[in-house]
């Protein structure tokens, strides 16, 4: 009876609405990943690989700088208005990209989308507002599930819609965000209680990141997570351009490939991770995940239609996705374990700040490496781009060995 009461308190209408909101928001975001490189390469834009890298990076730079701004505004003026305005802004950003006739307008659409897309922390704050401490971990877990599911369906929907025109997914994402904003405006209640106390402002995110490096164990984990996300972001940016160059794949086929990677990631985190972490521990899974990603990134330039074809490509994608599915949650779990109860939010926030910065830096590195002297892709630029990601992951592996020794005797991990 008590269990049923707890379930009833958890699955409240506001919580269900915010999950649907996050899911729709992430579907729209996921749709852009396999489409943007093709769109930017079409007439009249003809963006170079370097410019495509900047299109990916500018979105993450905006998220990095404006996420704490939206968070502070939501503390002051409420979660509901900030979520409404930000999702409405995402609709505007998608529409600007879809209707753009110059590359400058595509960049403007990405900037608008990045600024208004920095609402994930606000959505997480809403979940924290409406859940009890006992149910908060469950609430954040379901938030992650909605996040992952959006990334699976988004690319698949983009692949289907791209058959009707490469600009169509952007208009669809704009319409989806607009409908999401309207529904949120009419049905989502405010979660902040009147006269609620405001928490003290956190220091600058860059200051937090550099300060965290002074702490031996936490600093090592933060650096390791930054390296992992940087390498994975290089791959995310370069993958579509690589498959278009080497395999001749279009937006539709790449949409299905990204959806496949998402499915493998869900299987890896949902089925493999919990079983393996209880047997081997987080530190071992981090090192194993790094090794799998090194293998995948190193092998990628060797893939060709005549050497293994689609089967070999799927095998490498599977290896990469499982590696990330083991290492990434293991790092998050380990940071949570070594942090005190009163430091959880701060520690995980710093970790995600580093990840946001990595998602901005990774595509910029990839954009430089994948671009040759005539602003195009060739076999040499493909090799150096993916091998650079492999080298970064090798450094991450070395750091994971250090972490394994550092946490071995930690009372919270043992």
Buried (B, 14 or more C-beta within 10 A) or exposed (E): EEEEEBEEBBEEEBBEBBBBBBBBBBBBBBBBBBBBBBBBBEEEBEBBBBBBBBBBBBBBBBBBBBBBEBBBBBBEEBBBEBBBBBBBBBBBBBBBBBEBEEBEBBBBBBBBBBBBBBBBBBBBBBBBBBBEEEBBEBBBEBBEBBBBBBBBBBBBBBBBBBEEBBBBBBBBBBBBBBEBBBBBBEEBEBBBEEEEEEEEEBEEBEEBBEEBBEEEBBBBBBBBBBBBBBBBBBBBBBBBBBBBBBBEBBBBBBBBBBBBBBBBBBBBBEEBBEEBBEEBBBBBBBBBBBBBBBBBBBBBBEBEEEEBEEEBBBBBBBBBBBBBBBBBBBBBBBBBEBBEEEBBBBBBBBBBBBBBBBBBBBBBBBBBBBBBEEEEBEEEBBBBBBBBBBBBBBBBBBBBEBBBEBBEEEEEBE
